[in-house]
Amino acid sequence: MWDINWNPVLLTIGTLEIRWYGVMIVLAVIAAIVISLLEAKRKGFSQDMIWDVALWAVIGGIAGARLLHIIDQWNYYMLHPAELLNFAGLAIWGAVLGAFVAIAIYVLVKKISLWQLGDIIAPGGILAQAIGRIGCLINGCCYGDACDLPIAVIYDNPNTYAPQGVPIYPTQLFHLVWNLIGFGILWLLRKRLKPQGQLFVLYFVVFGVGDFVIHFFREGEPFLFGLPQAQIVDIVMVPIALIVFIVRAIRYKSTGGTAAIEEPNTSVKNPED
């Protein structure tokens, strides 16, 4: 078993705590932007627009993550309404869906292709999630159920969010490894999948499948049908994404591999240029 005694608090300024989790989230956002800029350059997409999209995605992701967490813990927040205004709890699917909604609104406003933009940001997005899980591992959040296997971890630091002195599954590490595998899959297929948008759809499938399986080893309260909220979202999102992926592939093949079902490529240049 592995002992984790790393202090999740990087430094304290007065009453303000700066945790390693926050540092990793910042690094995750940077990584997503860098990878997206590289993909935008390769595809001839406006790199300036990537910075705009990043801002929209971050705002939408934070809002969505917080909203879905509040829904999941509704009874608690009804008893503690003052806690609604902090950001102590975030839901990863909320972040994904919130960012998606924000990006969808952006492409509608700018009149550009969601499919093309989605393909550009998908690899960086799942890599960012992997980096964020390093923060979860240090922080002790998103921890696993009790475990008596050699892979178990034990948290000792008093600033951790995980139960102290109890062997538990290293589910944060499971998420980290799966997201890295997902990044590898998307990165290898980014030049091969047709039509455009398939890589973006595949991201939801890959992420959702891993998230569903890993949650069987995570601590969590039942939300519906005895399953936690995240698994309910997985059950809804993965089949939808898989059906969209298959239908689009069949339609594309039926056209003889032409770009007939792709949206017009209006996003090569920034509409403001």
C-alpha positions as CSV (number, residue, x, y, z in Angstrom):
1,M,0.0,0.0,0.0
2,W,1.1,3.5,-0.7
3,D,1.2,6.3,1.9
4,I,0.3,9.8,0.6
5,N,1.4,12.4,3.0
6,W,1.8,15.3,0.5
7,N,0.2,18.4,1.9
8,P,-2.5,19.5,-0.5
9,V,-2.1,23.1,0.6
10,L,0.8,24.7,-1.3
11,L,0.8,27.9,0.7
12,T,-1.4,30.0,2.9
13,I,-1.7,33.8,2.6
14,G,-3.8,35.0,5.6
15,T,-7.0,33.1,5.4
16,L,-6.4,32.3,1.7
17,E,-5.3,28.7,0.9
18,I,-3.6,28.0,-2.4
19,R,-3.9,24.2,-3.0
20,W,-2.0,22.0,-5.4
21,Y,-5.4,21.2,-7.0
22,G,-5.7,24.8,-8.2
23,V,-2.2,24.7,-9.6
24,M,-2.9,21.6,-11.5
25,I,-6.1,23.0,-12.9
26,V,-4.2,26.0,-14.2
27,L,-1.6,23.7,-15.8
28,A,-4.4,21.6,-17.3
29,V,-6.0,24.7,-19.0
30,I,-2.6,25.7,-20.3
31,A,-2.0,22.2,-21.7
32,A,-5.4,22.2,-23.4
33,I,-4.8,25.6,-25.0
34,V,-1.3,24.6,-26.2
35,I,-2.5,21.3,-27.8
36,S,-5.5,23.1,-29.4
37,L,-3.2,25.9,-30.8
38,L,-1.0,23.2,-32.4
39,E,-4.0,21.5,-33.9
40,A,-5.5,24.8,-35.1
41,K,-2.2,25.6,-36.8
42,R,-2.1,22.2,-38.5
43,K,-5.6,22.6,-39.8
44,G,-5.3,26.3,-40.8
45,F,-7.8,27.4,-38.1
46,S,-7.5,30.8,-36.6
47,Q,-5.3,30.5,-33.5
48,D,-6.7,33.8,-32.1
49,M,-10.1,32.2,-32.0
50,I,-8.7,29.4,-29.8
51,W,-8.0,31.9,-27.1
52,D,-11.6,33.1,-27.3
53,V,-13.0,29.6,-27.2
54,A,-10.8,28.8,-24.2
55,L,-12.3,31.7,-22.2
56,W,-15.8,30.6,-23.1
57,A,-15.0,26.9,-22.2
58,V,-13.4,27.8,-18.8
59,I,-16.4,29.9,-17.8
60,G,-18.9,27.4,-19.0
61,G,-17.0,24.5,-17.5
62,I,-16.8,26.1,-14.0
63,A,-20.5,27.0,-14.1
64,G,-21.5,23.6,-15.3
65,A,-19.3,21.8,-12.8
66,R,-20.7,23.7,-9.9
67,L,-24.3,23.4,-11.0
68,L,-24.2,19.7,-11.5
69,H,-22.5,19.3,-8.1
70,I,-25.2,21.3,-6.4
71,I,-27.9,19.2,-8.1
72,D,-26.1,16.1,-6.9
73,Q,-25.9,17.4,-3.3
74,W,-29.2,19.3,-3.3
75,N,-30.3,18.2,0.2
76,Y,-27.1,19.4,1.7
77,Y,-27.2,22.8,0.1
78,M,-30.9,23.3,1.1
79,L,-29.7,22.9,4.7
80,H,-26.6,25.0,4.1
81,P,-27.6,27.7,1.5
82,A,-24.6,29.9,2.3
83,E,-22.4,27.2,0.8
84,L,-24.0,27.7,-2.6
85,L,-21.7,30.6,-3.2
86,N,-18.4,28.8,-2.8
87,F,-16.6,26.4,-5.1
88,A,-15.7,23.6,-2.7
89,G,-17.5,21.0,-4.9
90,L,-17.3,20.5,-8.7
91,A,-18.6,17.7,-10.9
92,I,-16.4,16.6,-13.8
93,W,-19.4,15.8,-16.1
94,G,-20.7,19.2,-15.3
95,A,-17.5,20.7,-16.4
96,V,-17.6,18.8,-19.7
97,L,-21.2,19.6,-20.5
98,G,-20.9,23.2,-19.3
99,A,-17.9,23.7,-21.6
100,F,-19.7,22.0,-24.5
101,V,-22.8,24.3,-24.1
102,A,-20.5,27.4,-23.9
103,I,-18.6,26.3,-27.1
104,A,-21.9,25.5,-28.9
105,I,-23.2,29.0,-28.1
106,Y,-19.8,30.5,-29.3
107,V,-20.0,28.7,-32.7
108,L,-23.6,29.8,-33.2
109,V,-22.6,33.4,-32.5
110,K,-19.6,33.2,-34.8
111,K,-21.2,31.0,-37.4
112,I,-18.4,28.5,-37.5
113,S,-18.3,24.7,-37.6
114,L,-18.8,23.0,-34.3
115,W,-17.5,19.7,-35.7
116,Q,-14.2,21.2,-36.9
117,L,-13.7,23.2,-33.7
118,G,-14.6,20.1,-31.6
119,D,-11.9,18.0,-33.4
120,I,-9.3,20.7,-32.7
121,I,-10.0,20.9,-28.9
122,A,-10.8,17.2,-28.1
123,P,-7.3,15.9,-27.6
124,G,-6.2,18.8,-25.5
125,G,-9.4,18.6,-23.5
126,I,-8.9,15.0,-22.4
127,L,-5.2,15.7,-21.7
128,A,-6.3,18.5,-19.4
129,Q,-8.5,16.2,-17.5
130,A,-5.6,13.8,-16.9
131,I,-3.5,16.7,-15.5
132,G,-6.4,17.8,-13.3
133,R,-6.5,14.3,-11.8
134,I,-3.0,14.8,-10.5
135,G,-4.5,17.6,-8.5
136,C,-7.3,15.3,-7.3
137,L,-4.7,12.7,-6.2
138,I,-2.8,15.2,-4.1
139,N,-6.0,16.9,-2.8
140,G,-7.6,13.6,-1.7
141,C,-10.9,14.4,-3.5
142,C,-12.7,11.9,-5.8
143,Y,-11.3,9.2,-3.5
144,G,-12.1,5.5,-3.8
145,D,-13.9,2.9,-1.6
146,A,-12.1,0.9,1.0
147,C,-9.6,-1.5,-0.6
148,D,-7.4,-4.3,0.8
149,L,-5.4,-4.9,-2.3
150,P,-1.7,-3.9,-2.7
151,I,-2.7,-1.0,-5.0
152,A,-4.5,0.8,-2.1
153,V,-3.4,4.2,-1.0
154,I,-3.5,5.7,2.6
155,Y,-3.8,9.4,3.2
156,D,-2.1,10.8,6.3
157,N,-2.0,14.5,5.8
158,P,-4.7,16.4,7.9
159,N,-5.4,18.8,5.0
160,T,-6.6,16.0,2.8
161,Y,-10.2,15.5,1.7
162,A,-9.9,11.7,1.8
163,P,-10.5,9.7,4.9
164,Q,-7.2,9.4,6.8
165,G,-5.5,6.2,7.7
166,V,-7.9,4.1,5.7
167,P,-6.7,2.0,2.7
168,I,-8.8,3.1,-0.4
169,Y,-8.7,2.6,-4.1
170,P,-6.5,5.2,-5.9
171,T,-9.4,6.1,-8.2
172,Q,-7.8,9.5,-9.1
173,L,-4.9,7.5,-10.5
174,F,-7.4,5.3,-12.4
175,H,-8.9,8.4,-14.0
176,L,-5.5,9.8,-14.8
177,V,-4.3,6.7,-16.6
178,W,-7.6,6.3,-18.5
179,N,-7.5,9.9,-19.6
180,L,-3.9,9.5,-20.8
181,I,-5.0,6.4,-22.8
182,G,-7.9,8.5,-24.2
183,F,-5.5,11.2,-25.2
184,G,-3.3,8.7,-26.9
185,I,-6.3,7.3,-28.8
186,L,-7.5,10.7,-30.0
187,W,-4.0,11.9,-30.8
188,L,-3.3,8.8,-33.0
189,L,-6.7,9.1,-34.8
190,R,-6.8,12.9,-35.2
191,K,-5.6,12.7,-38.9
192,R,-7.6,9.6,-39.8
193,L,-11.2,9.9,-38.6
194,K,-13.7,11.1,-41.1
195,P,-15.9,13.1,-41.4
196,Q,-14.8,16.0,-39.3
197,G,-16.4,16.0,-35.9
198,Q,-15.9,12.2,-35.4
199,L,-12.9,12.8,-33.1
200,F,-15.0,15.2,-31.0
201,V,-17.8,12.6,-30.7
202,L,-15.3,9.8,-29.9
203,Y,-14.1,11.9,-27.0
204,F,-17.4,11.6,-25.2
205,V,-17.5,7.9,-25.8
206,V,-14.0,7.3,-24.5
207,F,-14.3,9.6,-21.5
208,G,-17.8,8.3,-20.5
209,V,-16.9,4.6,-20.7
210,G,-13.9,5.0,-18.4
211,D,-15.8,7.2,-16.0
212,F,-18.6,4.7,-15.7
213,V,-16.3,1.8,-14.9
214,I,-14.1,3.7,-12.4
215,H,-17.1,5.0,-10.4
216,F,-17.8,1.4,-9.3
217,F,-14.6,1.8,-7.2
218,R,-15.3,5.4,-6.0
219,E,-17.0,6.7,-2.9
220,G,-20.3,8.3,-3.8
221,E,-24.0,8.7,-2.8
222,P,-26.7,7.1,-4.9
223,F,-28.5,9.6,-7.1
224,L,-30.9,7.4,-9.2
225,F,-31.4,3.7,-9.5
226,G,-28.8,3.1,-6.8
227,L,-26.1,4.7,-9.0
228,P,-24.2,8.0,-8.4
229,Q,-25.0,11.0,-10.6
230,A,-21.9,10.6,-12.8
231,Q,-22.8,7.1,-13.8
232,I,-26.3,8.2,-14.7
233,V,-24.9,10.8,-17.0
234,D,-22.5,8.2,-18.4
235,I,-25.4,5.9,-19.2
236,V,-27.2,8.8,-21.0
237,M,-24.2,10.3,-22.8
238,V,-22.2,7.4,-24.0
239,P,-25.0,5.7,-26.0
240,I,-26.0,9.0,-27.6
241,A,-22.4,9.8,-28.6
242,L,-21.9,6.2,-29.9
243,I,-25.1,6.4,-32.0
244,V,-24.1,9.8,-33.4
245,F,-20.6,8.4,-34.2
246,I,-22.0,5.3,-36.0
247,V,-24.7,7.2,-37.9
248,R,-22.3,9.9,-39.1
249,A,-19.8,7.2,-40.2
250,I,-22.5,5.3,-42.1
251,R,-23.7,8.4,-43.8
252,Y,-20.2,9.5,-44.7
253,K,-19.4,6.0,-46.2
254,S,-22.7,6.0,-48.1
255,T,-21.6,9.2,-49.9
256,G,-18.5,7.5,-51.1
257,G,-16.2,9.3,-48.6
258,T,-17.1,12.7,-49.8
259,A,-17.5,15.7,-47.5
260,A,-21.2,15.9,-48.3
261,I,-22.4,15.6,-44.7
262,E,-19.7,18.0,-43.2
263,E,-20.6,21.5,-42.4
264,P,-19.1,24.3,-44.7
265,N,-15.6,25.1,-43.7
266,T,-16.2,28.6,-42.5
267,S,-13.8,28.5,-39.6
268,V,-10.5,28.4,-41.3
269,K,-10.2,32.1,-40.7
270,N,-11.6,34.2,-37.9
271,P,-14.8,35.9,-39.2
272,E,-13.5,39.1,-37.7
273,D,-10.3,39.0,-39.8
